């Protein structure tokens, strides 16, 4: 008797084989059976993975309830705390929160930013770069002074006695070559105009290799504790040449009659003016409000107070990188660190 090929059992076997063949074909072609494909999977297949952006994770900073500003000490400012208190009162009114002013040297000001004991600091270019490195602070405003030849930049000067045989020659190379074997008085190793920029100039002209080998070019090297000491070394014939900021040739750094006994041998331009650095702990909205509050010091009602603070005539907005670019370059070329 012949077997029925279309019996229920045989039909079940055939159906199973057909299903197995279909699944195998899908697997070999990296496809899913149509019944398992949905609209979401189809869209993802069309969209490259790089276009899928993760959800934002940034958390908004809470507004500060008080702001502390570190004001650096300067020899040409008298009764600084009283003036700082007056400036702080103006800023408090504009900000709508207490603004406290504290006084210290630039090192202490930068450390205060790092330790979150201050949110803002009025500092020099080199200190601003150090503050950026340690606390993420950036300079947003720079001072303009009448005794800055570049407005918001000034010159570093090589100065000599009026009767010195050293002369300003046709090129910087020829002029500074005359200093070989001479006695040099620097302002201090931390000074931008009194050390960093002049050393950068000397390195750039191949007279010295780095700041620790200055005695290979000069006969003697001394360091003062400020502009006045470097200038007095020249006036007292303890040095043949000194380096200072251009404004240091005026009182109160030296007397007017002493300034007449000195002359400029060589100038190095574009030292960035001191300015106001704001820590990244200050939320953006408060930072902008604070910048505008500082700009109120430019108004006629506050101008005399601001001038008496640091002898500044105006505050101007600056781009941190652009304003401090020359300082960054000079530090690198001189082989120093911020």
Buried (B, 14 or more C-beta within 10 A) or exposed (E): EEEEEEEEEEEEEEEEEEEEEEEEEBEEEEEEEEEEEEEEEEEEEEEEEEEEEEEEEEEEBEEBEEBBBBBBEBEBBEEBEEBBEBBBEBBBEBBEBBBBBBBBBBEBBBBBBBEEBBBBBBBBBBBBBBBBEBBEBBBBBBBBBEBBEBBBBBBBBBBBBEEBEBEBBEEBEEBBEBBEEBBBBBBBEBBBBBBBBBBBBBBBBEBBEEBEEBEEBBEBBBBBEBBBBBBBBBBEEBBBBBBBBBBBBBEEBBEEEBBEBBBEBBBBEBBBBBBBBBBBBBBEEBBEBBBEBBBBBBEEEBBEEBBBBBBBBBBBEBEBEEBBBBBBBBBEBBBBEB
